[in-house]
Amino acid sequence: MTTNYIEWTPEITEALHNGVVEVEFEKKDGTVRRMLATLKSTSIPSEKTPKGVKEYDRSILARVFDIEKQDWRTITKGRLLSWKVA
């Protein structure tokens, strides 16, 4: 079976900075995960605000705040299945 991944575009990043986005992606273990994610600072609790810069390859990975789990998660951009503004 071929998985149809979609490209991570600047529009997705912009939508994350402006509000909540529902993303669906394939995890490393092959399972599919749906997440309500954001990068909007007013939607992230102050105690969860990053206290520095975490080094990672931004061309491959996206760090987002999971609204439901109330914690940071990493998405492999090349495994994105769908997204929409929530």
Buried (B, 14 or more C-beta within 10 A) or exposed (E): EEEEBBEBEEEBBEBBEEEBBBBBBBEEEEEEBEBBBBBBEEEBEEEEEEEEEEEEEEEEBBBBBBBEEEEBBEBBBBBBBEBEEE
